[in-house]
Amino acid sequence: MMGGDDRQAYDRNSNIFSPDGRLYQVEYAREAVKQGSPSVGIATGEGVVLAATRRIRSPLVESSSIEKLHKVDHNHAVASAGHVADARQLVDVARRASQVERLRYDEPITTEQLTTEVAEHIQQYTQSGGTRPFGAALLIAGYVEDPSTKGGGDPRLFETDPSGTAIEWHASAIGAGSDDIESTLEERYDESMGLEDAIGLARDVLEEQTDEDTDDEISVAAVTKDGYQTRTPEE
C-alpha cells in the first residue's frame, strides 16, 4: 500500500509520473500560466497580430517596463503569459536559436523550427531531476518570406505550454480567461480578415477581460512582410 511519502514524491518531482500517468509539477505550471494576464495571437494573410494585457498594479509603476510582447528577430515575435522571469528566459532561447540560424545559413529561421527549438528546451525541464518546469506559455508569431511564391510570405502562429507541447493555431489565447477568449475567437475569427480587423478583434477580446478597477493597458504588435511593428494605443 502506498504511503504518504510516496504520494508526495509524485507531487514534488517534475520527472516522476503518478500512477494515473500525470506529472503534477507540469500541471501546477499550467495553473501558473492561467494566473497571468492574458495574451492573444491572430494569424491573417497579411501577418500575425499579438496583443497582451499589462497589469499595472500601482500608479507608481512605469508601464513600459512591463514586457509582455518581445521581439525575437526581424521576422518573429513572442507574447507571454505566466511568470515573467521564466518567459524572459524562453525568449532568450528563441533569440539565440534565431541568431545561430542566421549566422550558420545566412537566412531567417522558420517559425516552425523556432518553435521546435523552444519547445524542446521546455520539455527538457520536465524530465530532469533538480529542475522545475517553466511557469510560462508563449505565443510565437512569424512571417517568413516563402521562396515558392512571388514576394509572398508565410504567416504562422504557434503556442507552447509548460509541458513542451507546440501547437499551431489560426487564433489563440493564453493566460487568465483564455477559455472565454478562445470561445469569442471561435465565433468572430474569419480566415479572410485583414490585419487591421485582427488588431480590432484582439483588442476587443482583451478589453472584455480587463478589470475596470485596475489601470491595465493593452499592448499590440504585428509581424508582417515589413517585420516586427508595435502599435501605440492611439493607432
Backbone as CSV, one residue per row, in Angstrom:
resi,resn,N_x,N_y,N_z,CA_x,CA_y,CA_z,C_x,C_y,C_z
1,MET,0.847,-1.200,0.000,0.000,0.000,0.000,0.880,1.247,0.000
2,MET,0.544,2.194,-0.826,1.374,3.382,-0.972,1.216,4.300,0.217
3,GLY,2.335,4.744,0.806,2.295,5.619,1.955,2.254,7.073,1.553
4,GLY,2.180,7.940,2.590,2.110,9.364,2.323,3.351,9.892,1.642
5,ASP,4.541,9.377,2.017,5.777,9.849,1.399,5.807,9.535,-0.084
6,ASP,5.247,8.370,-0.474,5.218,8.005,-1.883,4.347,8.968,-2.673
7,ARG,3.221,9.341,-2.109,2.333,10.277,-2.796,3.010,11.635,-2.969
8,GLN,3.759,12.061,-1.942,4.449,13.336,-2.024,5.538,13.312,-3.087
9,ALA,6.112,12.132,-3.347,7.163,12.029,-4.359,6.637,12.420,-5.730
10,TYR,5.412,12.009,-6.054,4.828,12.384,-7.342,4.577,13.886,-7.392
11,ASP,4.252,14.443,-6.229,3.876,15.843,-6.159,5.085,16.766,-6.244
12,ARG,6.204,16.333,-5.702,7.373,17.202,-5.570,8.357,17.072,-6.726
13,ASN,8.313,15.999,-7.451,9.281,15.777,-8.514,8.644,15.985,-9.886
14,SER,9.327,16.746,-10.732,8.785,17.036,-12.052,8.974,15.882,-13.019
15,ASN,9.809,14.895,-12.660,10.125,13.828,-13.618,9.632,12.459,-13.166
16,ILE,8.668,12.428,-12.238,8.098,11.161,-11.790,6.609,11.147,-12.118
17,PHE,6.184,10.160,-12.883,4.770,10.043,-13.221,3.991,9.494,-12.036
18,SER,2.786,10.000,-11.841,1.886,9.435,-10.844,1.296,8.148,-11.405
19,PRO,0.649,7.336,-10.560,0.064,6.085,-11.066,-0.951,6.283,-12.187
20,ASP,-1.580,7.446,-12.250,-2.543,7.690,-13.330,-1.901,8.434,-14.500
21,GLY,-0.559,8.458,-14.550,0.146,8.982,-15.715,0.264,10.482,-15.789
22,ARG,0.228,11.164,-14.657,0.289,12.618,-14.662,1.611,13.116,-14.093
23,LEU,2.049,14.275,-14.573,3.192,14.981,-13.999,2.632,16.210,-13.277
24,TYR,2.544,16.107,-11.963,1.858,17.146,-11.214,2.534,18.504,-11.333
25,GLN,3.870,18.538,-11.346,4.563,19.812,-11.438,4.263,20.525,-12.752
26,VAL,4.092,19.763,-13.828,3.725,20.374,-15.105,2.315,20.956,-15.026
27,GLU,1.428,20.236,-14.357,0.064,20.742,-14.211,0.029,21.994,-13.348
28,TYR,0.877,22.035,-12.318,0.952,23.247,-11.499,1.481,24.417,-12.315
29,ALA,2.441,24.151,-13.190,2.983,25.204,-14.053,1.904,25.736,-14.988
30,ARG,1.044,24.843,-15.493,-0.066,25.295,-16.339,-1.005,26.208,-15.555
31,GLU,-1.212,25.888,-14.282,-2.064,26.742,-13.447,-1.415,28.108,-13.245
32,ALA,-0.084,28.138,-13.149,0.620,29.417,-13.015,0.385,30.278,-14.246
33,VAL,0.353,29.645,-15.413,0.081,30.381,-16.653,-1.315,30.991,-16.601
34,LYS,-2.280,30.241,-16.088,-3.661,30.716,-16.036,-3.834,31.905,-15.083
35,GLN,-2.861,32.089,-14.178,-2.929,33.223,-13.260,-2.364,34.497,-13.886
36,GLY,-1.656,34.352,-15.004,-1.034,35.507,-15.634,-2.016,36.298,-16.482
37,SER,-1.696,37.555,-16.717,-2.552,38.385,-17.563,-2.575,37.821,-18.982
38,PRO,-3.704,37.918,-19.666,-3.877,37.210,-20.944,-3.137,37.840,-22.119
39,SER,-2.809,36.975,-23.083,-2.233,37.389,-24.356,-2.990,36.683,-25.473
40,VAL,-3.038,37.331,-26.639,-3.803,36.817,-27.773,-2.946,36.874,-29.030
41,GLY,-3.093,35.874,-29.880,-2.457,35.884,-31.193,-3.480,35.569,-32.268
42,ILE,-3.420,36.277,-33.393,-4.346,36.060,-34.507,-3.547,36.105,-35.804
43,ALA,-3.636,35.039,-36.588,-2.925,34.968,-37.867,-3.840,35.400,-39.005
44,THR,-3.309,36.195,-39.917,-4.038,36.613,-41.117,-3.119,36.432,-42.323
45,GLY,-3.661,36.637,-43.505,-2.846,36.533,-44.699,-1.793,37.624,-44.798
46,GLU,-2.009,38.747,-44.087,-1.082,39.880,-44.135,-0.014,39.808,-43.050
47,GLY,-0.211,38.940,-42.076,0.727,38.848,-40.968,0.033,38.323,-39.723
48,VAL,0.746,38.356,-38.620,0.222,37.837,-37.355,0.171,38.964,-36.329
49,VAL,-0.958,39.082,-35.655,-1.151,40.085,-34.611,-0.941,39.449,-33.249
50,LEU,-0.213,40.132,-32.387,-0.066,39.740,-30.985,-0.552,40.893,-30.117
51,ALA,-1.311,40.559,-29.084,-1.788,41.575,-28.149,-1.736,40.995,-26.743
52,ALA,-1.433,41.845,-25.771,-1.295,41.368,-24.388,-1.746,42.441,-23.421
53,THR,-2.287,41.997,-22.300,-2.679,42.906,-21.228,-1.533,43.045,-20.241
54,ARG,-1.184,44.285,-19.944,-0.162,44.553,-18.931,-0.862,45.014,-17.661
55,ARG,-0.649,44.271,-16.581,-1.273,44.638,-15.314,-0.441,45.717,-14.618
56,ILE,-1.025,46.882,-14.471,-0.372,47.994,-13.790,-0.909,48.020,-12.362
57,ARG,-0.136,47.483,-11.438,-0.627,47.304,-10.065,-0.539,48.573,-9.225
58,SER,0.168,49.577,-9.718,0.320,50.808,-8.950,0.551,51.963,-9.910
59,PRO,0.038,53.136,-9.606,0.305,54.306,-10.471,1.774,54.713,-10.444
60,LEU,2.531,54.164,-9.519,3.959,54.470,-9.442,4.794,53.612,-10.386
61,VAL,4.180,52.597,-10.985,4.904,51.711,-11.889,5.054,52.346,-13.263
62,GLU,6.250,52.262,-13.833,6.475,52.704,-15.209,5.979,51.595,-16.126
63,SER,4.878,51.833,-16.816,4.209,50.766,-17.561,5.088,50.173,-18.657
64,SER,5.969,50.970,-19.256,6.812,50.458,-20.341,7.808,49.412,-19.863
65,SER,8.015,49.324,-18.545,8.969,48.337,-18.015,8.349,46.946,-17.897
66,ILE,7.039,46.847,-18.102,6.361,45.546,-18.027,6.258,45.003,-19.446
67,GLU,7.071,44.011,-19.747,7.132,43.462,-21.105,6.298,42.201,-21.229
68,LYS,5.353,42.222,-22.134,4.572,41.028,-22.463,4.761,40.634,-23.924
69,LEU,5.182,41.594,-24.749,5.462,41.336,-26.163,6.960,41.506,-26.387
70,HIS,7.578,40.528,-27.039,9.028,40.516,-27.183,9.408,40.313,-28.652
71,LYS,10.298,41.140,-29.147,10.838,40.946,-30.483,11.939,39.893,-30.430
72,VAL,11.834,38.867,-31.270,12.868,37.838,-31.354,13.880,38.212,-32.427
73,ASP,13.395,38.517,-33.613,14.218,38.998,-34.714,13.312,39.773,-35.663
74,HIS,13.809,40.101,-36.844,13.009,40.887,-37.793,11.733,40.166,-38.199
75,ASN,11.754,38.825,-38.155,10.638,38.030,-38.668,9.765,37.411,-37.592
76,HIS,10.127,37.532,-36.325,9.409,36.805,-35.272,9.225,37.645,-34.011
77,ALA,8.144,37.330,-33.300,7.874,37.957,-32.013,7.149,36.961,-31.123
78,VAL,7.131,37.274,-29.838,6.554,36.373,-28.843,5.672,37.169,-27.888
79,ALA,4.519,36.594,-27.535,3.685,37.094,-26.449,3.695,36.046,-25.352
80,SER,3.714,36.481,-24.106,3.862,35.540,-22.996,2.726,35.685,-21.996
81,ALA,2.580,34.632,-21.181,1.667,34.647,-20.038,2.270,33.743,-18.979
82,GLY,2.109,34.122,-17.714,2.692,33.332,-16.626,3.800,34.104,-15.942
83,HIS,4.781,33.377,-15.411,5.894,34.014,-14.712,6.764,34.790,-15.695
84,VAL,6.912,36.073,-15.440,7.638,36.942,-16.365,9.090,36.506,-16.509
85,ALA,9.744,36.165,-15.404,11.156,35.782,-15.467,11.346,34.505,-16.274
86,ASP,10.444,33.543,-16.133,10.524,32.310,-16.916,10.339,32.612,-18.400
87,ALA,9.383,33.475,-18.708,9.136,33.833,-20.111,10.358,34.511,-20.711
88,ARG,11.023,35.362,-19.934,12.204,36.060,-20.435,13.310,35.073,-20.796
89,GLN,13.478,34.026,-19.986,14.479,33.005,-20.294,14.153,32.296,-21.600
90,LEU,12.890,32.005,-21.837,12.488,31.320,-23.072,12.637,32.228,-24.285
91,VAL,12.391,33.513,-24.106,12.603,34.457,-25.206,14.087,34.492,-25.581
92,ASP,14.962,34.424,-24.583,16.402,34.391,-24.870,16.777,33.129,-25.652
93,VAL,16.140,31.992,-25.319,16.378,30.755,-26.070,15.985,30.956,-27.539
94,ALA,14.842,31.577,-27.760,14.375,31.823,-29.123,15.324,32.761,-29.868
95,ARG,15.799,33.790,-29.195,16.707,34.738,-29.848,18.028,34.067,-30.231
96,ARG,18.550,33.219,-29.354,19.799,32.523,-29.668,19.610,31.579,-30.855
97,ALA,18.479,30.868,-30.874,18.213,29.945,-31.984,18.128,30.702,-33.303
98,SER,17.514,31.875,-33.280,17.408,32.686,-34.488,18.779,33.166,-34.956
99,GLN,19.604,33.602,-34.025,20.931,34.103,-34.376,21.814,32.991,-34.937
100,VAL,21.739,31.810,-34.339,22.537,30.680,-34.828,22.163,30.346,-36.267
101,GLU,20.864,30.316,-36.539,20.406,30.005,-37.898,20.892,31.062,-38.892
102,ARG,20.830,32.316,-38.495,21.252,33.405,-39.381,22.763,33.342,-39.637
103,LEU,23.543,33.088,-38.603,24.995,33.029,-38.769,25.428,31.797,-39.559
104,ARG,24.720,30.697,-39.360,25.121,29.438,-39.988,24.701,29.362,-41.447
105,TYR,23.486,29.833,-41.747,22.950,29.657,-43.106,22.648,30.976,-43.826
106,ASP,22.826,32.102,-43.129,22.563,33.416,-43.716,21.128,33.544,-44.215
107,GLU,20.194,32.987,-43.454,18.773,33.135,-43.771,17.977,33.016,-42.491
108,PRO,16.775,33.580,-42.466,15.991,33.542,-41.222,15.515,32.138,-40.889
109,ILE,15.404,31.870,-39.615,14.851,30.604,-39.155,13.357,30.582,-39.454
110,THR,12.804,29.419,-39.772,11.363,29.330,-39.993,10.640,29.372,-38.648
111,THR,9.391,29.768,-38.675,8.623,29.864,-37.425,8.445,28.491,-36.793
112,GLU,8.228,27.484,-37.611,8.065,26.130,-37.083,9.351,25.640,-36.428
113,GLN,10.484,25.889,-37.064,11.753,25.457,-36.492,12.063,26.205,-35.202
114,LEU,11.774,27.506,-35.178,11.990,28.302,-33.968,11.150,27.766,-32.818
115,THR,9.894,27.453,-33.105,9.012,26.909,-32.076,9.521,25.572,-31.567
116,THR,10.000,24.738,-32.470,10.535,23.435,-32.075,11.729,23.589,-31.133
117,GLU,12.615,24.536,-31.436,13.778,24.770,-30.580,13.345,25.157,-29.160
118,VAL,12.372,26.050,-29.071,11.897,26.490,-27.757,11.182,25.349,-27.031
119,ALA,10.317,24.627,-27.744,9.554,23.540,-27.130,10.474,22.438,-26.618
120,GLU,11.525,22.113,-27.361,12.455,21.079,-26.918,13.192,21.522,-25.652
121,HIS,13.522,22.794,-25.578,14.173,23.315,-24.369,13.237,23.208,-23.163
122,ILE,11.971,23.560,-23.363,10.989,23.465,-22.274,10.829,22.020,-21.829
123,GLN,10.740,21.104,-22.790,10.488,19.702,-22.471,11.614,19.097,-21.651
124,GLN,12.835,19.535,-21.856,13.961,19.008,-21.094,13.791,19.229,-19.597
125,TYR,13.082,20.291,-19.239,12.889,20.609,-17.825,11.755,19.796,-17.194
126,THR,11.124,18.931,-17.959,10.108,18.037,-17.403,10.656,16.637,-17.160
127,GLN,11.920,16.389,-17.507,12.466,15.044,-17.363,13.830,15.027,-16.692
128,SER,14.201,16.144,-16.047,15.497,16.229,-15.377,15.300,16.435,-13.884
129,GLY,16.058,15.716,-13.082,15.989,15.880,-11.640,16.591,17.203,-11.213
130,GLY,16.050,17.783,-10.150,16.572,19.034,-9.622,16.145,20.268,-10.387
131,THR,15.203,20.131,-11.287,14.694,21.282,-12.029,13.176,21.353,-11.881
132,ARG,12.603,22.430,-12.331,11.146,22.553,-12.360,10.725,23.021,-13.735
133,PRO,9.491,22.759,-14.136,9.005,23.239,-15.438,8.939,24.765,-15.460
134,PHE,8.989,25.325,-16.642,8.815,26.760,-16.797,7.355,27.120,-16.563
135,GLY,7.122,28.107,-15.721,5.751,28.538,-15.437,5.285,29.606,-16.404
136,ALA,5.482,29.367,-17.697,5.106,30.347,-18.707,4.689,29.640,-19.985
137,ALA,3.784,30.266,-20.705,3.392,29.811,-22.042,3.693,30.937,-23.019
138,LEU,3.955,30.574,-24.266,4.304,31.559,-25.286,3.413,31.415,-26.509
139,LEU,3.115,32.548,-27.127,2.557,32.583,-28.475,3.680,33.087,-29.380
140,ILE,4.087,32.269,-30.334,5.208,32.603,-31.220,4.655,32.929,-32.598
141,ALA,4.860,34.166,-33.021,4.338,34.645,-34.297,5.483,34.869,-35.264
142,GLY,5.262,34.518,-36.530,6.308,34.719,-37.524,5.757,35.001,-38.910
143,TYR,6.546,35.739,-39.688,6.234,35.991,-41.093,7.551,35.880,-41.845
144,VAL,7.743,34.748,-42.523,8.990,34.478,-43.238,8.678,34.394,-44.725
145,GLU,9.496,35.040,-45.535,9.297,35.014,-46.974,9.310,33.581,-47.494
146,ASP,8.371,33.273,-48.362,8.237,31.934,-48.931,8.789,31.934,-50.354
147,PRO,9.921,31.253,-50.608,10.516,31.262,-51.952,9.590,30.710,-53.037
148,SER,8.626,29.902,-52.650,7.736,29.295,-53.652,6.705,30.269,-54.192
149,THR,6.580,31.433,-53.540,5.636,32.444,-54.006,6.391,33.711,-54.381
150,LYS,5.820,34.497,-55.239,6.475,35.723,-55.690,6.192,36.860,-54.706
151,GLY,7.161,37.089,-53.842,7.013,38.175,-52.882,6.064,37.861,-51.748
152,GLY,5.559,36.632,-51.672,4.635,36.263,-50.603,5.356,35.790,-49.361
153,GLY,4.610,35.662,-48.292,5.193,35.213,-47.043,4.391,34.087,-46.433
154,ASP,4.863,33.628,-45.299,4.243,32.511,-44.609,3.945,32.912,-43.171
155,PRO,2.795,33.590,-42.921,2.454,33.992,-41.555,1.964,32.792,-40.744
156,ARG,2.586,32.572,-39.579,2.220,31.406,-38.776,2.217,31.768,-37.301
157,LEU,1.371,31.060,-36.553,1.217,31.294,-35.117,1.255,29.966,-34.383
158,PHE,2.167,29.858,-33.408,2.288,28.648,-32.603,2.150,28.989,-31.121
159,GLU,1.739,27.985,-30.354,1.673,28.115,-28.896,2.516,27.021,-28.257
160,THR,3.270,27.377,-27.226,3.972,26.383,-26.413,3.454,26.472,-24.989
161,ASP,3.409,25.327,-24.304,2.961,25.321,-22.914,4.051,24.708,-22.040
162,PRO,3.873,24.669,-20.700,4.930,24.191,-19.816,5.331,22.732,-19.999
163,SER,4.566,21.948,-20.740,4.955,20.567,-20.988,5.924,20.454,-22.158
164,GLY,6.070,21.514,-22.933,6.891,21.468,-24.137,6.096,21.118,-25.377
165,THR,4.780,21.103,-25.255,3.918,20.843,-26.416,3.812,22.092,-27.279
166,ALA,3.887,21.912,-28.583,3.755,23.026,-29.522,2.589,22.748,-30.472
167,ILE,1.686,23.712,-30.605,0.507,23.566,-31.462,0.379,24.818,-32.321
168,GLU,0.046,24.621,-33.597,-0.177,25.756,-34.479,-1.657,26.148,-34.446
169,TRP,-1.906,27.460,-34.476,-3.261,27.988,-34.374,-3.502,29.048,-35.448
170,HIS,-4.781,29.248,-35.780,-5.178,30.427,-36.540,-5.355,31.607,-35.582
171,ALA,-5.879,31.318,-34.389,-6.045,32.331,-33.348,-6.060,31.606,-32.006
172,SER,-5.419,32.197,-31.015,-5.334,31.519,-29.725,-5.130,32.541,-28.617
173,ALA,-5.345,32.082,-27.382,-5.152,32.929,-26.209,-4.500,32.112,-25.103
174,ILE,-3.687,32.770,-24.293,-3.066,32.154,-23.130,-3.247,33.092,-21.945
175,GLY,-3.174,32.540,-20.743,-3.305,33.353,-19.549,-4.707,33.313,-18.974
176,ALA,-4.971,34.229,-18.048,-6.262,34.271,-17.366,-7.387,34.526,-18.361
177,GLY,-8.470,33.770,-18.217,-9.628,33.960,-19.086,-9.449,33.452,-20.492
178,SER,-8.406,32.641,-20.730,-8.122,32.195,-22.097,-9.250,31.352,-22.682
179,ASP,-9.924,30.578,-21.845,-11.024,29.761,-22.363,-12.153,30.639,-22.906
180,ASP,-12.511,31.690,-22.164,-13.558,32.604,-22.623,-13.119,33.351,-23.878
181,ILE,-11.853,33.758,-23.904,-11.348,34.485,-25.074,-11.390,33.595,-26.304
182,GLU,-10.969,32.342,-26.157,-10.972,31.433,-27.307,-12.388,31.165,-27.806
183,SER,-13.352,31.129,-26.900,-14.740,30.956,-27.329,-15.179,32.127,-28.204
184,THR,-14.794,33.338,-27.813,-15.128,34.516,-28.611,-14.394,34.494,-29.948
185,LEU,-13.127,34.074,-29.921,-12.364,33.999,-31.164,-12.987,32.992,-32.130
186,GLU,-13.472,31.881,-31.596,-14.111,30.883,-32.451,-15.340,31.454,-33.151
187,GLU,-16.041,32.338,-32.474,-17.250,32.936,-33.042,-16.929,34.037,-34.054
188,ARG,-15.872,34.796,-33.817,-15.646,36.007,-34.600,-14.476,35.918,-35.577
189,TYR,-13.627,34.906,-35.435,-12.466,34.814,-36.329,-12.902,34.446,-37.734
190,ASP,-12.286,35.101,-38.715,-12.552,34.839,-40.125,-11.208,34.754,-40.835
191,GLU,-10.963,33.660,-41.538,-9.681,33.462,-42.198,-9.378,34.542,-43.229
192,SER,-10.412,35.205,-43.732,-10.209,36.235,-44.755,-9.987,37.621,-44.163
193,MET,-10.026,37.763,-42.837,-9.894,39.096,-42.244,-8.488,39.658,-42.472
194,GLY,-8.421,40.987,-42.555,-7.148,41.663,-42.731,-6.481,41.961,-41.406
195,LEU,-5.314,42.564,-41.491,-4.517,42.832,-40.292,-5.232,43.793,-39.347
196,GLU,-5.811,44.858,-39.878,-6.477,45.847,-39.025,-7.693,45.250,-38.334
197,ASP,-8.430,44.399,-39.036,-9.569,43.732,-38.409,-9.107,42.825,-37.278
198,ALA,-7.981,42.143,-37.481,-7.446,41.254,-36.449,-6.995,42.044,-35.230
199,ILE,-6.397,43.217,-35.460,-5.991,44.070,-34.340,-7.218,44.503,-33.534
200,GLY,-8.277,44.888,-34.244,-9.501,45.280,-33.550,-10.095,44.134,-32.749
201,LEU,-10.085,42.939,-33.320,-10.621,41.778,-32.615,-9.786,41.453,-31.385
202,ALA,-8.469,41.518,-31.523,-7.595,41.222,-30.387,-7.839,42.194,-29.242
203,ARG,-7.972,43.474,-29.559,-8.236,44.460,-28.513,-9.603,44.231,-27.875
204,ASP,-10.592,43.897,-28.684,-11.943,43.684,-28.157,-11.968,42.541,-27.144
205,VAL,-11.359,41.405,-27.497,-11.449,40.240,-26.612,-10.648,40.463,-25.331
206,LEU,-9.568,41.247,-25.411,-8.804,41.528,-24.193,-9.514,42.552,-23.311
207,GLU,-10.151,43.539,-23.927,-10.871,44.538,-23.144,-12.026,43.908,-22.371
208,GLU,-12.604,42.842,-22.924,-13.684,42.151,-22.219,-13.180,41.490,-20.937
209,GLN,-11.880,41.188,-20.882,-11.300,40.544,-19.706,-10.640,41.530,-18.750
210,THR,-10.609,42.809,-19.114,-9.927,43.808,-18.294,-10.761,44.176,-17.081
211,ASP,-10.107,44.230,-15.938,-10.764,44.617,-14.696,-10.931,46.131,-14.670
212,GLU,-12.158,46.585,-14.499,-12.432,48.023,-14.514,-11.775,48.744,-13.349
213,ASP,-11.421,48.012,-12.292,-10.835,48.640,-11.106,-9.321,48.773,-11.201
214,THR,-8.727,48.386,-12.303,-7.275,48.489,-12.463,-6.929,49.412,-13.626
215,ASP,-5.668,49.730,-13.738,-5.187,50.575,-14.831,-4.474,49.735,-15.885
216,ASP,-5.014,48.552,-16.163,-4.380,47.666,-17.130,-4.292,48.321,-18.507
217,GLU,-3.214,48.013,-19.206,-3.016,48.518,-20.555,-2.907,47.352,-21.529
218,ILE,-3.284,47.581,-22.771,-3.186,46.561,-23.809,-2.091,46.951,-24.789
219,SER,-1.129,46.045,-24.961,-0.041,46.250,-25.921,-0.368,45.473,-27.189
220,VAL,-0.070,46.057,-28.333,-0.358,45.411,-29.619,0.874,45.491,-30.509
221,ALA,1.160,44.399,-31.198,2.252,44.359,-32.171,1.835,43.444,-33.313
222,ALA,2.547,43.546,-34.421,2.268,42.699,-35.575,3.575,42.318,-36.248
223,VAL,3.583,41.120,-36.826,4.715,40.662,-37.625,4.216,40.496,-39.055
224,THR,4.738,41.315,-39.963,4.301,41.315,-41.351,5.518,41.218,-42.269
225,LYS,5.298,41.414,-43.563,6.410,41.387,-44.514,7.412,42.505,-44.240
226,ASP,6.960,43.535,-43.531,7.841,44.645,-43.172,8.535,44.421,-41.838
227,GLY,8.319,43.262,-41.232,8.973,42.946,-39.976,8.095,43.187,-38.765
228,TYR,8.749,43.270,-37.612,8.048,43.444,-36.328,7.714,44.915,-36.127
229,GLN,6.443,45.179,-35.816,5.997,46.551,-35.611,5.082,46.606,-34.400
230,THR,5.303,47.585,-33.537,4.408,47.817,-32.404,3.396,48.885,-32.780
231,ARG,2.271,48.875,-32.088,1.230,49.880,-32.314,1.008,50.646,-31.010
232,THR,0.886,51.949,-31.125,0.579,52.764,-29.970,-0.915,52.658,-29.664
233,PRO,-1.340,52.987,-28.430,-2.783,52.961,-28.127,-3.598,53.812,-29.078
234,GLU,-3.033,54.945,-29.509,-3.765,55.820,-30.426,-3.957,55.136,-31.778
235,GLU,-2.925,54.450,-32.261,-3.024,53.765,-33.541,-4.005,52.610,-33.475
